[in-house]
Amino acid sequence: MHEASLINYLMRRIADVAAAQGSGRVVALDVWLGALSHFSPEHFREHFEDASRGTLAEGADLRMTLSDDIAHRDAQSILLQSVEVEL
């Protein structure tokens, strides 16, 4: 359930950013994966591809940074670092 809630929150944030930038198609995004988020980059990509199907983010270039710092204040989180939108 933790993974699903993180992905759902991320997809809402992506939609919000796209809307604020004119609701163009999302072509790329940078995501930071916390060390305790329970995601490997491969696992996260699978979840993202499923969640983005049929949305403005479908097919976006997904760039990920995986943290190994379990003491980081956001170690259980996924942080959306940037969104590139095509208008």
N, C-alpha and C positions, 0 to 999 in steps of 0.2 A: 504494500500500500504506500509506503514511503516513496518509492520510485515513481508511482503513478501520480502522486500529488506534486512531486517536483516537476515532472514533465508537464502536467496540466498548468501549473503556475508559470512555467517558462513559456508555454504556448500563448497564454494570456498576455504576458509581457511583450512577446514578439508582436502580437496583434496590436497592442497599444502603441508600440513604437512605430509600426508600419502606418497606423492610422494618423499618428501625429506628423508623419512625414509625407502624408498624401495618399496613403493606402496603395502604394505601388507594390509590385512583387518583391519579396525578400530574396535577394540574390546571394547573400553571404551573412554569416554571423559568427561571432567569437563567443565561446562559452568556457567558463572555468568550472571544473569539476572538483568539488571538495574531496579530500582524502577519505572521508567517512560517508560519502554520498551513496555508496554501494553501486557505483557505476565504473566500469572500465570504458575506455573510449569506444570500443567495439559494441559493447552492450548499450551504451548511451545512443550511439548512432542508430541502432535497431529501433529503440524506443522513439527517437526523434523522427525517423522516417515514417513509422506507423502514425505518430501523432500529427505530423505535418501533411499527411496525405489529404488532398482536397482543400488545403489552405494556401494563403499567400506565401508560405514558407516552403511549400513542397519543392524539392529539387535544389534548395539553397546549399551553397558551399558551406559546410559545417567545419569550423576550425575549433579545436578543443585543446585546452591546457589542463592536465591532470596534476593536482596538488598531491604532495606526499606528506604534508604538514598536518598531522592529526590534532595538533594543539591550536590550529588556526581557528579564529572565532566563527568562521563560516565552513568549517570542515564537513558538516553534514549537508551542505547546500550546493546548489548549482547557481552560478552567477552569470547573468547575461552581460557580456562586456561590450559588445557592439553589434549593430544591425545595419547592413547595407541594403538599401531599398532602391529598386529601379522604378523611376517615375514614368 
